[in-house]
Amino acid sequence: MSQNGRSRDTVCIQGGWQPKSGQARVLPIFQSTTFKYDDSDQMGRLFDLEDEGYFYTRLANPTNDAVASKICELEGGVAAILTSSGQAANFYALLNICEKGDHVISSATIYGGSTNLFTVTLKKMGIESTLVDPDASEEELEKAFKPNTKAVFGETIGNPSLVVLDIEKFAEVAHRHRVPLIVDNTFATPINCRPFEWGADIVTHSTTKYMDGHATSVGGCIVDSGNFDWKAHGDRYPGLTTPDESYHGIVYTEKFGKKAYITKATAQLMRDLGSIPSPMNSFLLNLGLETLHLRVPRHCENALKVARYLSTREDVAWIKYPGLKGDKYHDLAKKYMPDGTCGVISFGLKGGREAAVKFMDGLKLAAIVTHVADARTSVLHPASHTHRQLTDEQLVEAGVDPSMIRLSVGIESPEDIVEDIRQALER
Ligand SMILES: *Cc1c(COP(=O)(O)O)cnc(C)c1O
């Protein structure tokens, strides 16, 4: 159930766009950069954040807002904003509460792009980060905190490590140190896990993956639970709790209450940095969301069948799939994702890196693409592709074995997928 009592299946179809009498049944694409007003004062009030309304698509657009509101309801949040990519979502989620001189803590077993964001780009901007072992005890995690720590970050299911985050443990430690937990929920999607129910404060998505689901549109989303009390920790988050001189001295927590965090992200970050999705892409994302509740369970069912097949093969050296009994993260997966985890499996062949490349070249149905989590089965070798920039040491720290094959199981016939794998292994 979503928080206003509707089943998530219904929200996938009907959330976001609520047409009034005579309006389009389907969410329209408001492909317009700008919006017209009858008098100048009215538009002035919008610029002062005194009135709600649209004036320029970089700040807000009705198509984008409707889709953000659907994702917000699916996650059980209070406010959400779409971004032009998952990278932009994670960057803004952090930059909204961190600045030069601050520090963030992240699980080490995250997406390669996010590792680069933390260790290269944020670092250049003067924001330091500490990468921690997600399986570390609370006592060990405590040691990573500094007086200037402003956020803790992790992925529900790491891409491609498939490490399941112990969200409750991370939330408890973060809250003990008076900072929010940000969880990238891309792989699980709100169909399988709602991190807010376990103490996460902010959720991010690369909507590019299962949410779009058809590999048409790169996009991202930030959702706020409204649960983190910025005011109580005002000394740490002055950007939210003290006057913003670029908006005539408004104080976000005073004026927008539980929507302070998302309003600030829109008013400051989108205003100054851009990174909004095009309304056309949001429309396509919405079409994907309309079947998310049907596709995600099928991805999980198919992946489990493929994982079970791989685990019977002599030539497979190891396999990681949290949905599989015996997997290191199976118990955490059952706790946080009782209905299923995701469609992504990682495994290694006994022949290592070389055998991985050969196997991939022998696949016919599964395509080699830089993508995961769309309807078509696809395959990638992280060490030669997404994580190419990392050293072998960083690869291991990120949970990526150089022999790792990342298989994104699609929603074709599971028998056909297994047959394709069989013939490629036996070539
Ligand atoms: C793909 C991905 C991202 C980056 O998203 P883009 O939409 O490609 O920018 C971030 N986090 C996770 C977990 C991802 O899988």
The ligand as a Gaussian input file, in Angstrom:
#p B3LYP/6-31G(d) Opt

LIG

0 1
 C       23.091000       3.447000     -13.538000
 C       23.166000       3.796000     -12.132000
 C       23.444000       5.108000     -11.717000
 C       23.723000       6.215000     -12.706000
 O       22.559000       6.495000     -13.403000
 P       22.517000       7.150000     -14.879000
 O       21.065000       7.254000     -15.123000
 O       23.244000       6.224000     -15.780000
 O       23.185000       8.475000     -14.770000
 C       23.474000       5.380000     -10.367000
 N       23.251000       4.419000      -9.463000
 C       22.989000       3.133000      -9.825000
 C       22.745000       2.113000      -8.779000
 C       22.942000       2.785000     -11.162000
 O       22.677000       1.519000     -11.508000

